[in-house]
Amino acid sequence: MSAPATLDSRGHLTAAGLATLAAAPMGRAPAELAAHVASCALCQERVLAGSVEPAGVRRERRQPPPAWRLWVTLAAILLALISMLTLMQRIR
Ligand SMILES: [Zn+2]
C-alpha cells in the first residue's frame, strides 16, 4: 500500500488513520480502519473526541434529521387535533 500508515505497530489508529477516517464520507471509510474502530474502545473514543478532525469536516459528517420525521410529527399532531375536534362535537 502506498497510503500513509493508518495503523501503528500495536494495531491502533495513527493520527493519519484518524484523519483518513474523519475525511472519509459516512460509511465509506477504509474497511481496515472501520473494522478496528468497531472493535477498539480506545480508538472509538479518539474518533468521537475528534481532536484530529479539521473544523470543516465535522459539519459535513453531521446529517440533518430526515424530512419524514417532521411530516410524521405534523401528521400526528393534525390527527390528534382532528380527533379532539370530533370528540368535542360529539359531546355537544
Ligand atoms: Zn485501537
PDB file of the backbone (N, CA, C, O) and the ligand in Angstrom, with CONECT records:
HET     ZN  A 101       1
ATOM      1  N   MET A   1       0.838  -1.207   0.000  1.00  0.00           N
ATOM      2  CA  MET A   1       0.000   0.000   0.000  1.00  0.00           C
ATOM      3  C   MET A   1       0.862   1.241   0.000  1.00  0.00           C
ATOM      4  O   MET A   1       1.856   1.300   0.724  1.00  0.00           O
ATOM      5  N   SER A   2       0.508   2.231  -0.792  1.00  0.00           N
ATOM      6  CA  SER A   2       1.301   3.452  -0.849  1.00  0.00           C
ATOM      7  C   SER A   2       0.746   4.518   0.091  1.00  0.00           C
ATOM      8  O   SER A   2       1.367   5.563   0.281  1.00  0.00           O
ATOM      9  N   ALA A   3      -0.415   4.258   0.675  1.00  0.00           N
ATOM     10  CA  ALA A   3      -1.027   5.248   1.572  1.00  0.00           C
ATOM     11  C   ALA A   3      -0.204   5.371   2.843  1.00  0.00           C
ATOM     12  O   ALA A   3       0.482   4.419   3.218  1.00  0.00           O
ATOM     13  N   PRO A   4      -0.252   6.531   3.527  1.00  0.00           N
ATOM     14  CA  PRO A   4       0.473   6.670   4.797  1.00  0.00           C
ATOM     15  C   PRO A   4      -0.060   5.668   5.803  1.00  0.00           C
ATOM     16  O   PRO A   4      -1.225   5.276   5.744  1.00  0.00           O
ATOM     17  N   ALA A   5       0.806   5.250   6.739  1.00  0.00           N
ATOM     18  CA  ALA A   5       0.426   4.243   7.724  1.00  0.00           C
ATOM     19  C   ALA A   5      -0.741   4.761   8.549  1.00  0.00           C
ATOM     20  O   ALA A   5      -0.659   5.817   9.176  1.00  0.00           O
ATOM     21  N   THR A   6      -1.832   3.995   8.538  1.00  0.00           N
ATOM     22  CA  THR A   6      -3.017   4.424   9.281  1.00  0.00           C
ATOM     23  C   THR A   6      -3.157   3.652  10.584  1.00  0.00           C
ATOM     24  O   THR A   6      -3.952   4.014  11.452  1.00  0.00           O
ATOM     25  N   LEU A   7      -2.375   2.584  10.712  1.00  0.00           N
ATOM     26  CA  LEU A   7      -2.382   1.808  11.954  1.00  0.00           C
ATOM     27  C   LEU A   7      -0.958   1.745  12.484  1.00  0.00           C
ATOM     28  O   LEU A   7      -0.014   1.563  11.715  1.00  0.00           O
ATOM     29  N   ASP A   8      -0.795   1.896  13.813  1.00  0.00           N
ATOM     30  CA  ASP A   8       0.547   1.832  14.381  1.00  0.00           C
ATOM     31  C   ASP A   8       0.944   0.384  14.664  1.00  0.00           C
ATOM     32  O   ASP A   8       0.222  -0.549  14.314  1.00  0.00           O
ATOM     33  N   SER A   9       2.116   0.210  15.309  1.00  0.00           N
ATOM     34  CA  SER A   9       2.649  -1.142  15.492  1.00  0.00           C
ATOM     35  C   SER A   9       1.771  -1.989  16.405  1.00  0.00           C
ATOM     36  O   SER A   9       1.817  -3.218  16.342  1.00  0.00           O
ATOM     37  N   ARG A  10       0.962  -1.335  17.263  1.00  0.00           N
ATOM     38  CA  ARG A  10       0.065  -2.084  18.151  1.00  0.00           C
ATOM     39  C   ARG A  10      -1.305  -2.281  17.513  1.00  0.00           C
ATOM     40  O   ARG A  10      -2.206  -2.849  18.129  1.00  0.00           O
ATOM     41  N   GLY A  11      -1.457  -1.818  16.296  1.00  0.00           N
ATOM     42  CA  GLY A  11      -2.719  -2.007  15.591  1.00  0.00           C
ATOM     43  C   GLY A  11      -3.730  -0.906  15.832  1.00  0.00           C
ATOM     44  O   GLY A  11      -4.861  -0.987  15.354  1.00  0.00           O
ATOM     45  N   HIS A  12      -3.329   0.144  16.580  1.00  0.00           N
ATOM     46  CA  HIS A  12      -4.247   1.253  16.821  1.00  0.00           C
ATOM     47  C   HIS A  12      -4.115   2.287  15.714  1.00  0.00           C
ATOM     48  O   HIS A  12      -3.109   2.332  15.005  1.00  0.00           O
ATOM     49  N   LEU A  13      -5.135   3.110  15.576  1.00  0.00           N
ATOM     50  CA  LEU A  13      -5.111   4.141  14.544  1.00  0.00           C
ATOM     51  C   LEU A  13      -4.032   5.176  14.855  1.00  0.00           C
ATOM     52  O   LEU A  13      -3.870   5.595  16.001  1.00  0.00           O
ATOM     53  N   THR A  14      -3.299   5.578  13.824  1.00  0.00           N
ATOM     54  CA  THR A  14      -2.365   6.692  13.970  1.00  0.00           C
ATOM     55  C   THR A  14      -3.134   7.978  13.704  1.00  0.00           C
ATOM     56  O   THR A  14      -4.313   7.947  13.350  1.00  0.00           O
ATOM     57  N   ALA A  15      -2.460   9.105  13.877  1.00  0.00           N
ATOM     58  CA  ALA A  15      -3.093  10.397  13.588  1.00  0.00           C
ATOM     59  C   ALA A  15      -3.550  10.426  12.133  1.00  0.00           C
ATOM     60  O   ALA A  15      -4.614  10.959  11.818  1.00  0.00           O
ATOM     61  N   ALA A  16      -2.731   9.844  11.244  1.00  0.00           N
ATOM     62  CA  ALA A  16      -3.092   9.785   9.833  1.00  0.00           C
ATOM     63  C   ALA A  16      -4.331   8.918   9.641  1.00  0.00           C
ATOM     64  O   ALA A  16      -5.190   9.214   8.810  1.00  0.00           O
ATOM     65  N   GLY A  17      -4.409   7.841  10.425  1.00  0.00           N
ATOM     66  CA  GLY A  17      -5.568   6.964  10.347  1.00  0.00           C
ATOM     67  C   GLY A  17      -6.835   7.672  10.783  1.00  0.00           C
ATOM     68  O   GLY A  17      -7.880   7.545  10.146  1.00  0.00           O
ATOM     69  N   LEU A  18      -6.736   8.426  11.881  1.00  0.00           N
ATOM     70  CA  LEU A  18      -7.884   9.180  12.375  1.00  0.00           C
ATOM     71  C   LEU A  18      -8.324  10.214  11.343  1.00  0.00           C
ATOM     72  O   LEU A  18      -9.515  10.399  11.095  1.00  0.00           O
ATOM     73  N   ALA A  19      -7.329  10.888  10.742  1.00  0.00           N
ATOM     74  CA  ALA A  19      -7.641  11.911   9.751  1.00  0.00           C
ATOM     75  C   ALA A  19      -8.313  11.278   8.534  1.00  0.00           C
ATOM     76  O   ALA A  19      -9.258  11.836   7.976  1.00  0.00           O
ATOM     77  N   THR A  20      -7.814  10.101   8.127  1.00  0.00           N
ATOM     78  CA  THR A  20      -8.400   9.400   6.980  1.00  0.00           C
ATOM     79  C   THR A  20      -9.847   9.043   7.271  1.00  0.00           C
ATOM     80  O   THR A  20     -10.726   9.205   6.425  1.00  0.00           O
ATOM     81  N   LEU A  21     -10.081   8.549   8.493  1.00  0.00           N
ATOM     82  CA  LEU A  21     -11.424   8.157   8.900  1.00  0.00           C
ATOM     83  C   LEU A  21     -12.342   9.378   8.933  1.00  0.00           C
ATOM     84  O   LEU A  21     -13.491   9.321   8.495  1.00  0.00           O
ATOM     85  N   ALA A  22     -11.811  10.485   9.461  1.00  0.00           N
ATOM     86  CA  ALA A  22     -12.620  11.695   9.582  1.00  0.00           C
ATOM     87  C   ALA A  22     -12.953  12.270   8.216  1.00  0.00           C
ATOM     88  O   ALA A  22     -14.035  12.823   8.016  1.00  0.00           O
ATOM     89  N   ALA A  23     -12.023  12.142   7.274  1.00  0.00           N
ATOM     90  CA  ALA A  23     -12.215  12.737   5.958  1.00  0.00           C
ATOM     91  C   ALA A  23     -13.103  11.871   5.072  1.00  0.00           C
ATOM     92  O   ALA A  23     -13.693  12.358   4.108  1.00  0.00           O
ATOM     93  N   ALA A  24     -13.197  10.570   5.406  1.00  0.00           N
ATOM     94  CA  ALA A  24     -13.993   9.667   4.576  1.00  0.00           C
ATOM     95  C   ALA A  24     -15.472   9.963   4.741  1.00  0.00           C
ATOM     96  O   ALA A  24     -15.924  10.265   5.846  1.00  0.00           O
ATOM     97  N   PRO A  25     -16.237   9.881   3.652  1.00  0.00           N
ATOM     98  CA  PRO A  25     -17.680  10.076   3.765  1.00  0.00           C
ATOM     99  C   PRO A  25     -18.306   8.995   4.639  1.00  0.00           C
ATOM    100  O   PRO A  25     -17.754   7.901   4.763  1.00  0.00           O
ATOM    101  N   MET A  26     -19.463   9.294   5.250  1.00  0.00           N
ATOM    102  CA  MET A  26     -20.144   8.361   6.145  1.00  0.00           C
ATOM    103  C   MET A  26     -20.297   7.004   5.474  1.00  0.00           C
ATOM    104  O   MET A  26     -20.844   6.908   4.375  1.00  0.00           O
ATOM    105  N   GLY A  27     -19.809   5.946   6.138  1.00  0.00           N
ATOM    106  CA  GLY A  27     -19.977   4.597   5.620  1.00  0.00           C
ATOM    107  C   GLY A  27     -19.018   4.227   4.511  1.00  0.00           C
ATOM    108  O   GLY A  27     -19.078   3.113   3.992  1.00  0.00           O
ATOM    109  N   ARG A  28     -18.124   5.147   4.133  1.00  0.00           N
ATOM    110  CA  ARG A  28     -17.185   4.847   3.049  1.00  0.00           C
ATOM    111  C   ARG A  28     -15.755   4.825   3.570  1.00  0.00           C
ATOM    112  O   ARG A  28     -14.811   4.908   2.784  1.00  0.00           O
ATOM    113  N   ALA A  29     -15.585   4.716   4.875  1.00  0.00           N
ATOM    114  CA  ALA A  29     -14.243   4.681   5.453  1.00  0.00           C
ATOM    115  C   ALA A  29     -13.551   3.391   5.030  1.00  0.00           C
ATOM    116  O   ALA A  29     -14.208   2.384   4.768  1.00  0.00           O
ATOM    117  N   PRO A  30     -12.202   3.428   4.963  1.00  0.00           N
ATOM    118  CA  PRO A  30     -11.463   2.201   4.638  1.00  0.00           C
ATOM    119  C   PRO A  30     -11.864   1.070   5.581  1.00  0.00           C
ATOM    120  O   PRO A  30     -11.918   1.267   6.795  1.00  0.00           O
ATOM    121  N   ALA A  31     -12.140  -0.093   5.042  1.00  0.00           N
ATOM    122  CA  ALA A  31     -12.654  -1.220   5.828  1.00  0.00           C
ATOM    123  C   ALA A  31     -11.721  -1.568   6.978  1.00  0.00           C
ATOM    124  O   ALA A  31     -12.171  -1.888   8.078  1.00  0.00           O
ATOM    125  N   GLU A  32     -10.429  -1.505   6.720  1.00  0.00           N
ATOM    126  CA  GLU A  32      -9.425  -1.849   7.733  1.00  0.00           C
ATOM    127  C   GLU A  32      -9.572  -0.953   8.957  1.00  0.00           C
ATOM    128  O   GLU A  32      -9.539  -1.429  10.092  1.00  0.00           O
ATOM    129  N   LEU A  33      -9.736   0.363   8.714  1.00  0.00           N
ATOM    130  CA  LEU A  33      -9.858   1.314   9.817  1.00  0.00           C
ATOM    131  C   LEU A  33     -11.198   1.158  10.510  1.00  0.00           C
ATOM    132  O   LEU A  33     -11.270   1.141  11.738  1.00  0.00           O
ATOM    133  N   ALA A  34     -12.260   1.044   9.724  1.00  0.00           N
ATOM    134  CA  ALA A  34     -13.598   0.918  10.303  1.00  0.00           C
ATOM    135  C   ALA A  34     -13.681  -0.325  11.173  1.00  0.00           C
ATOM    136  O   ALA A  34     -14.279  -0.296  12.248  1.00  0.00           O
ATOM    137  N   ALA A  35     -13.086  -1.413  10.714  1.00  0.00           N
ATOM    138  CA  ALA A  35     -13.124  -2.668  11.462  1.00  0.00           C
ATOM    139  C   ALA A  35     -12.401  -2.510  12.797  1.00  0.00           C
ATOM    140  O   ALA A  35     -12.867  -3.005  13.823  1.00  0.00           O
ATOM    141  N   HIS A  36     -11.263  -1.819  12.778  1.00  0.00           N
ATOM    142  CA  HIS A  36     -10.530  -1.655  14.031  1.00  0.00           C
ATOM    143  C   HIS A  36     -11.296  -0.780  15.007  1.00  0.00           C
ATOM    144  O   HIS A  36     -11.398  -1.109  16.189  1.00  0.00           O
ATOM    145  N   VAL A  37     -11.841   0.342  14.518  1.00  0.00           N
ATOM    146  CA  VAL A  37     -12.574   1.258  15.401  1.00  0.00           C
ATOM    147  C   VAL A  37     -13.783   0.552  15.997  1.00  0.00           C
ATOM    148  O   VAL A  37     -14.141   0.780  17.152  1.00  0.00           O
ATOM    149  N   ALA A  38     -14.412  -0.312  15.192  1.00  0.00           N
ATOM    150  CA  ALA A  38     -15.597  -1.025  15.669  1.00  0.00           C
ATOM    151  C   ALA A  38     -15.259  -1.941  16.833  1.00  0.00           C
ATOM    152  O   ALA A  38     -16.108  -2.213  17.682  1.00  0.00           O
ATOM    153  N   SER A  39     -14.017  -2.418  16.874  1.00  0.00           N
ATOM    154  CA  SER A  39     -13.663  -3.397  17.902  1.00  0.00           C
ATOM    155  C   SER A  39     -12.731  -2.827  18.962  1.00  0.00           C
ATOM    156  O   SER A  39     -12.293  -3.568  19.842  1.00  0.00           O
ATOM    157  N   CYS A  40     -12.417  -1.544  18.910  1.00  0.00           N
ATOM    158  CA  CYS A  40     -11.460  -0.969  19.848  1.00  0.00           C
ATOM    159  C   CYS A  40     -12.046   0.268  20.522  1.00  0.00           C
ATOM    160  O   CYS A  40     -12.247   1.301  19.883  1.00  0.00           O
ATOM    161  N   ALA A  41     -12.318   0.149  21.829  1.00  0.00           N
ATOM    162  CA  ALA A  41     -12.938   1.241  22.576  1.00  0.00           C
ATOM    163  C   ALA A  41     -12.024   2.470  22.615  1.00  0.00           C
ATOM    164  O   ALA A  41     -12.489   3.609  22.564  1.00  0.00           O
ATOM    165  N   LEU A  42     -10.742   2.220  22.703  1.00  0.00           N
ATOM    166  CA  LEU A  42      -9.788   3.324  22.798  1.00  0.00           C
ATOM    167  C   LEU A  42      -9.853   4.200  21.554  1.00  0.00           C
ATOM    168  O   LEU A  42      -9.908   5.426  21.648  1.00  0.00           O
ATOM    169  N   CYS A  43      -9.846   3.558  20.385  1.00  0.00           N
ATOM    170  CA  CYS A  43      -9.863   4.312  19.145  1.00  0.00           C
ATOM    171  C   CYS A  43     -11.243   4.923  18.892  1.00  0.00           C
ATOM    172  O   CYS A  43     -11.352   5.984  18.276  1.00  0.00           O
ATOM    173  N   GLN A  44     -12.309   4.244  19.374  1.00  0.00           N
ATOM    174  CA  GLN A  44     -13.652   4.833  19.267  1.00  0.00           C
ATOM    175  C   GLN A  44     -13.675   6.175  19.982  1.00  0.00           C
ATOM    176  O   GLN A  44     -14.195   7.164  19.464  1.00  0.00           O
ATOM    177  N   GLU A  45     -13.097   6.193  21.190  1.00  0.00           N
ATOM    178  CA  GLU A  45     -13.072   7.433  21.966  1.00  0.00           C
ATOM    179  C   GLU A  45     -12.284   8.505  21.240  1.00  0.00           C
ATOM    180  O   GLU A  45     -12.673   9.672  21.213  1.00  0.00           O
ATOM    181  N   ARG A  46     -11.162   8.089  20.647  1.00  0.00           N
ATOM    182  CA  ARG A  46     -10.329   9.065  19.936  1.00  0.00           C
ATOM    183  C   ARG A  46     -11.071   9.625  18.732  1.00  0.00           C
ATOM    184  O   ARG A  46     -10.975  10.815  18.431  1.00  0.00           O
ATOM    185  N   VAL A  47     -11.809   8.762  18.046  1.00  0.00           N
ATOM    186  CA  VAL A  47     -12.559   9.233  16.872  1.00  0.00           C
ATOM    187  C   VAL A  47     -13.673  10.168  17.311  1.00  0.00           C
ATOM    188  O   VAL A  47     -13.892  11.213  16.698  1.00  0.00           O
ATOM    189  N   LEU A  48     -14.389   9.787  18.390  1.00  0.00           N
ATOM    190  CA  LEU A  48     -15.505  10.605  18.867  1.00  0.00           C
ATOM    191  C   LEU A  48     -15.015  11.936  19.404  1.00  0.00           C
ATOM    192  O   LEU A  48     -15.666  12.965  19.221  1.00  0.00           O
ATOM    193  N   ALA A  49     -13.869  11.916  20.064  1.00  0.00           N
ATOM    194  CA  ALA A  49     -13.299  13.157  20.581  1.00  0.00           C
ATOM    195  C   ALA A  49     -12.978  14.104  19.432  1.00  0.00           C
ATOM    196  O   ALA A  49     -13.069  15.325  19.560  1.00  0.00           O
ATOM    197  N   GLY A  50     -12.597  13.502  18.299  1.00  0.00           N
ATOM    198  CA  GLY A  50     -12.408  14.295  17.087  1.00  0.00           C
ATOM    199  C   GLY A  50     -11.327  15.345  17.203  1.00  0.00           C
ATOM    200  O   GLY A  50     -11.400  16.391  16.559  1.00  0.00           O
ATOM    201  N   SER A  51     -10.316  15.071  18.028  1.00  0.00           N
ATOM    202  CA  SER A  51      -9.286  16.076  18.242  1.00  0.00           C
ATOM    203  C   SER A  51      -8.476  16.330  16.980  1.00  0.00           C
ATOM    204  O   SER A  51      -7.911  17.410  16.809  1.00  0.00           O
ATOM    205  N   VAL A  52      -8.419  15.349  16.104  1.00  0.00           N
ATOM    206  CA  VAL A  52      -7.612  15.494  14.890  1.00  0.00           C
ATOM    207  C   VAL A  52      -8.444  16.068  13.752  1.00  0.00           C
ATOM    208  O   VAL A  52      -7.909  16.594  12.776  1.00  0.00           O
ATOM    209  N   GLU A  53      -9.757  15.959  13.893  1.00  0.00           N
ATOM    210  CA  GLU A  53     -10.651  16.392  12.819  1.00  0.00           C
ATOM    211  C   GLU A  53     -10.484  17.867  12.480  1.00  0.00           C
ATOM    212  O   GLU A  53     -10.506  18.714  13.373  1.00  0.00           O
ATOM    213  N   PRO A  54     -10.318  18.179  11.206  1.00  0.00           N
ATOM    214  CA  PRO A  54     -10.355  19.586  10.815  1.00  0.00           C
ATOM    215  C   PRO A  54     -11.762  20.140  11.041  1.00  0.00           C
ATOM    216  O   PRO A  54     -12.744  19.403  10.952  1.00  0.00           O
ATOM    217  N   ALA A  55     -11.857  21.437  11.333  1.00  0.00           N
ATOM    218  CA  ALA A  55     -13.139  22.028  11.713  1.00  0.00           C
ATOM    219  C   ALA A  55     -14.212  21.841  10.642  1.00  0.00           C
ATOM    220  O   ALA A  55     -15.380  21.612  10.955  1.00  0.00           O
ATOM    221  N   GLY A  56     -13.806  21.938   9.385  1.00  0.00           N
ATOM    222  CA  GLY A  56     -14.802  21.891   8.312  1.00  0.00           C
ATOM    223  C   GLY A  56     -15.415  20.519   8.107  1.00  0.00           C
ATOM    224  O   GLY A  56     -16.534  20.400   7.608  1.00  0.00           O
ATOM    225  N   VAL A  57     -14.682  19.480   8.492  1.00  0.00           N
ATOM    226  CA  VAL A  57     -15.136  18.127   8.189  1.00  0.00           C
ATOM    227  C   VAL A  57     -16.322  17.741   9.055  1.00  0.00           C
ATOM    228  O   VAL A  57     -17.229  17.043   8.602  1.00  0.00           O
ATOM    229  N   ARG A  58     -16.315  18.196  10.303  1.00  0.00           N
ATOM    230  CA  ARG A  58     -17.338  17.758  11.241  1.00  0.00           C
ATOM    231  C   ARG A  58     -18.737  18.123  10.748  1.00  0.00           C
ATOM    232  O   ARG A  58     -19.671  17.333  10.885  1.00  0.00           O
ATOM    233  N   ARG A  59     -18.880  19.312  10.179  1.00  0.00           N
ATOM    234  CA  ARG A  59     -20.196  19.753   9.726  1.00  0.00           C
ATOM    235  C   ARG A  59     -20.689  18.853   8.589  1.00  0.00           C
ATOM    236  O   ARG A  59     -21.872  18.528   8.497  1.00  0.00           O
ATOM    237  N   GLU A  60     -19.731  18.457   7.716  1.00  0.00           N
ATOM    238  CA  GLU A  60     -20.099  17.614   6.581  1.00  0.00           C
ATOM    239  C   GLU A  60     -20.635  16.265   7.032  1.00  0.00           C
ATOM    240  O   GLU A  60     -21.556  15.718   6.426  1.00  0.00           O
ATOM    241  N   ARG A  61     -20.043  15.726   8.119  1.00  0.00           N
ATOM    242  CA  ARG A  61     -20.414  14.387   8.558  1.00  0.00           C
ATOM    243  C   ARG A  61     -21.760  14.371   9.258  1.00  0.00           C
ATOM    244  O   ARG A  61     -22.454  13.354   9.256  1.00  0.00           O
ATOM    245  N   ARG A  62     -22.136  15.503   9.861  1.00  0.00           N
ATOM    246  CA  ARG A  62     -23.423  15.529  10.572  1.00  0.00           C
ATOM    247  C   ARG A  62     -24.560  15.536   9.550  1.00  0.00           C
ATOM    248  O   ARG A  62     -24.587  16.337   8.616  1.00  0.00           O
ATOM    249  N   GLN A  63     -25.491  14.617   9.765  1.00  0.00           N
ATOM    250  CA  GLN A  63     -26.612  14.539   8.835  1.00  0.00           C
ATOM    251  C   GLN A  63     -27.818  15.242   9.440  1.00  0.00           C
ATOM    252  O   GLN A  63     -28.098  15.082  10.628  1.00  0.00           O
ATOM    253  N   PRO A  64     -28.533  16.019   8.633  1.00  0.00           N
ATOM    254  CA  PRO A  64     -29.729  16.671   9.150  1.00  0.00           C
ATOM    255  C   PRO A  64     -30.791  15.622   9.454  1.00  0.00           C
ATOM    256  O   PRO A  64     -30.776  14.543   8.862  1.00  0.00           O
ATOM    257  N   PRO A  65     -31.717  15.922  10.372  1.00  0.00           N
ATOM    258  CA  PRO A  65     -32.769  14.943  10.661  1.00  0.00           C
ATOM    259  C   PRO A  65     -33.576  14.691   9.400  1.00  0.00           C
ATOM    260  O   PRO A  65     -33.820  15.611   8.620  1.00  0.00           O
ATOM    261  N   PRO A  66     -33.993  13.437   9.198  1.00  0.00           N
ATOM    262  CA  PRO A  66     -34.720  13.110   7.975  1.00  0.00           C
ATOM    263  C   PRO A  66     -36.034  13.882   7.884  1.00  0.00           C
ATOM    264  O   PRO A  66     -36.681  14.142   8.898  1.00  0.00           O
ATOM    265  N   ALA A  67     -36.421  14.247   6.664  1.00  0.00           N
ATOM    266  CA  ALA A  67     -37.627  15.062   6.457  1.00  0.00           C
ATOM    267  C   ALA A  67     -38.874  14.306   6.862  1.00  0.00           C
ATOM    268  O   ALA A  67     -39.847  14.908   7.315  1.00  0.00           O
ATOM    269  N   TRP A  68     -38.853  12.969   6.701  1.00  0.00           N
ATOM    270  CA  TRP A  68     -40.065  12.214   7.020  1.00  0.00           C
ATOM    271  C   TRP A  68     -40.441  12.322   8.481  1.00  0.00           C
ATOM    272  O   TRP A  68     -41.614  12.212   8.836  1.00  0.00           O
ATOM    273  N   ARG A  69     -39.436  12.541   9.344  1.00  0.00           N
ATOM    274  CA  ARG A  69     -39.732  12.631  10.769  1.00  0.00           C
ATOM    275  C   ARG A  69     -40.598  13.855  11.060  1.00  0.00           C
ATOM    276  O   ARG A  69     -41.519  13.813  11.876  1.00  0.00           O
ATOM    277  N   LEU A  70     -40.271  14.951  10.364  1.00  0.00           N
ATOM    278  CA  LEU A  70     -41.051  16.183  10.522  1.00  0.00           C
ATOM    279  C   LEU A  70     -42.490  15.952  10.087  1.00  0.00           C
ATOM    280  O   LEU A  70     -43.429  16.357  10.772  1.00  0.00           O
ATOM    281  N   TRP A  71     -42.656  15.293   8.932  1.00  0.00           N
ATOM    282  CA  TRP A  71     -44.008  15.065   8.411  1.00  0.00           C
ATOM    283  C   TRP A  71     -44.790  14.103   9.293  1.00  0.00           C
ATOM    284  O   TRP A  71     -45.992  14.283   9.489  1.00  0.00           O
ATOM    285  N   VAL A  72     -44.132  13.094   9.823  1.00  0.00           N
ATOM    286  CA  VAL A  72     -44.813  12.155  10.726  1.00  0.00           C
ATOM    287  C   VAL A  72     -45.290  12.895  11.975  1.00  0.00           C
ATOM    288  O   VAL A  72     -46.403  12.673  12.452  1.00  0.00           O
ATOM    289  N   THR A  73     -44.433  13.778  12.497  1.00  0.00           N
ATOM    290  CA  THR A  73     -44.806  14.550  13.685  1.00  0.00           C
ATOM    291  C   THR A  73     -45.990  15.464  13.386  1.00  0.00           C
ATOM    292  O   THR A  73     -46.936  15.544  14.170  1.00  0.00           O
ATOM    293  N   LEU A  74     -45.931  16.158  12.234  1.00  0.00           N
ATOM    294  CA  LEU A  74     -47.017  17.056  11.852  1.00  0.00           C
ATOM    295  C   LEU A  74     -48.316  16.278  11.666  1.00  0.00           C
ATOM    296  O   LEU A  74     -49.383  16.718  12.093  1.00  0.00           O
ATOM    297  N   ALA A  75     -48.212  15.115  11.021  1.00  0.00           N
ATOM    298  CA  ALA A  75     -49.395  14.285  10.781  1.00  0.00           C
ATOM    299  C   ALA A  75     -49.998  13.831  12.107  1.00  0.00           C
ATOM    300  O   ALA A  75     -51.219  13.812  12.263  1.00  0.00           O
ATOM    301  N   ALA A  76     -49.153  13.470  13.051  1.00  0.00           N
ATOM    302  CA  ALA A  76     -49.624  13.010  14.364  1.00  0.00           C
ATOM    303  C   ALA A  76     -50.349  14.144  15.091  1.00  0.00           C
ATOM    304  O   ALA A  76     -51.390  13.934  15.713  1.00  0.00           O
ATOM    305  N   ILE A  77     -49.785  15.333  15.002  1.00  0.00           N
ATOM    306  CA  ILE A  77     -50.404  16.498  15.654  1.00  0.00           C
ATOM    307  C   ILE A  77     -51.760  16.791  15.016  1.00  0.00           C
ATOM    308  O   ILE A  77     -52.745  17.047  15.709  1.00  0.00           O
ATOM    309  N   LEU A  78     -51.793  16.750  13.681  1.00  0.00           N
ATOM    310  CA  LEU A  78     -53.030  17.024  12.949  1.00  0.00           C
ATOM    311  C   LEU A  78     -54.099  15.993  13.307  1.00  0.00           C
ATOM    312  O   LEU A  78     -55.265  16.330  13.511  1.00  0.00           O
ATOM    313  N   LEU A  79     -53.676  14.731  13.377  1.00  0.00           N
ATOM    314  CA  LEU A  79     -54.601  13.635  13.703  1.00  0.00           C
ATOM    315  C   LEU A  79     -55.174  13.843  15.108  1.00  0.00           C
ATOM    316  O   LEU A  79     -56.369  13.654  15.335  1.00  0.00           O
ATOM    317  N   ALA A  80     -54.310  14.232  16.043  1.00  0.00           N
ATOM    318  CA  ALA A  80     -54.759  14.459  17.415  1.00  0.00           C
ATOM    319  C   ALA A  80     -55.742  15.626  17.461  1.00  0.00           C
ATOM    320  O   ALA A  80     -56.734  15.581  18.189  1.00  0.00           O
ATOM    321  N   LEU A  81     -55.468  16.656  16.690  1.00  0.00           N
ATOM    322  CA  LEU A  81     -56.334  17.843  16.641  1.00  0.00           C
ATOM    323  C   LEU A  81     -57.704  17.471  16.091  1.00  0.00           C
ATOM    324  O   LEU A  81     -58.732  17.862  16.643  1.00  0.00           O
ATOM    325  N   ILE A  82     -57.710  16.702  14.983  1.00  0.00           N
ATOM    326  CA  ILE A  82     -58.970  16.314  14.346  1.00  0.00           C
ATOM    327  C   ILE A  82     -59.807  15.446  15.284  1.00  0.00           C
ATOM    328  O   ILE A  82     -61.013  15.647  15.422  1.00  0.00           O
ATOM    329  N   SER A  83     -59.153  14.483  15.923  1.00  0.00           N
ATOM    330  CA  SER A  83     -59.904  13.595  16.814  1.00  0.00           C
ATOM    331  C   SER A  83     -60.430  14.369  18.022  1.00  0.00           C
ATOM    332  O   SER A  83     -61.495  14.051  18.553  1.00  0.00           O
ATOM    333  N   MET A  84     -59.685  15.381  18.452  1.00  0.00           N
ATOM    334  CA  MET A  84     -60.140  16.203  19.574  1.00  0.00           C
ATOM    335  C   MET A  84     -61.372  17.010  19.162  1.00  0.00           C
ATOM    336  O   MET A  84     -62.328  17.127  19.929  1.00  0.00           O
ATOM    337  N   LEU A  85     -61.344  17.566  17.942  1.00  0.00           N
ATOM    338  CA  LEU A  85     -62.464  18.379  17.472  1.00  0.00           C
ATOM    339  C   LEU A  85     -63.712  17.520  17.283  1.00  0.00           C
ATOM    340  O   LEU A  85     -64.812  17.935  17.648  1.00  0.00           O
ATOM    341  N   THR A  86     -63.544  16.316  16.708  1.00  0.00           N
ATOM    342  CA  THR A  86     -64.705  15.440  16.523  1.00  0.00           C
ATOM    343  C   THR A  86     -65.266  15.016  17.873  1.00  0.00           C
ATOM    344  O   THR A  86     -66.481  14.896  18.033  1.00  0.00           O
ATOM    345  N   LEU A  87     -64.405  14.792  18.823  1.00  0.00           N
ATOM    346  CA  LEU A  87     -64.846  14.393  20.165  1.00  0.00           C
ATOM    347  C   LEU A  87     -65.661  15.539  20.797  1.00  0.00           C
ATOM    348  O   LEU A  87     -66.700  15.313  21.417  1.00  0.00           O
ATOM    349  N   MET A  88     -65.168  16.752  20.625  1.00  0.00           N
ATOM    350  CA  MET A  88     -65.870  17.917  21.189  1.00  0.00           C
ATOM    351  C   MET A  88     -67.237  18.090  20.557  1.00  0.00           C
ATOM    352  O   MET A  88     -68.196  18.475  21.227  1.00  0.00           O
ATOM    353  N   GLN A  89     -67.327  17.798  19.231  1.00  0.00           N
ATOM    354  CA  GLN A  89     -68.616  17.941  18.543  1.00  0.00           C
ATOM    355  C   GLN A  89     -69.602  16.889  19.040  1.00  0.00           C
ATOM    356  O   GLN A  89     -70.797  17.161  19.154  1.00  0.00           O
ATOM    357  N   ARG A  90     -69.112  15.699  19.334  1.00  0.00           N
ATOM    358  CA  ARG A  90     -69.997  14.635  19.794  1.00  0.00           C
ATOM    359  C   ARG A  90     -70.541  14.936  21.196  1.00  0.00           C
ATOM    360  O   ARG A  90     -71.672  14.579  21.525  1.00  0.00           O
ATOM    361  N   ILE A  91     -69.728  15.590  22.000  1.00  0.00           N
ATOM    362  CA  ILE A  91     -70.127  15.871  23.375  1.00  0.00           C
ATOM    363  C   ILE A  91     -71.295  16.862  23.408  1.00  0.00           C
ATOM    364  O   ILE A  91     -72.198  16.749  24.237  1.00  0.00           O
ATOM    365  N   ARG A  92     -71.257  17.830  22.494  1.00  0.00           N
ATOM    366  CA  ARG A  92     -72.318  18.837  22.490  1.00  0.00           C
ATOM    367  C   ARG A  92     -73.691  18.241  22.181  1.00  0.00           C
ATOM    368  O   ARG A  92     -74.685  18.966  22.142  1.00  0.00           O
TER     369      ARG A  92
HETATM  370 ZN    ZN A 101      -7.315   0.930  18.718  1.00  0.00          ZN2+
END
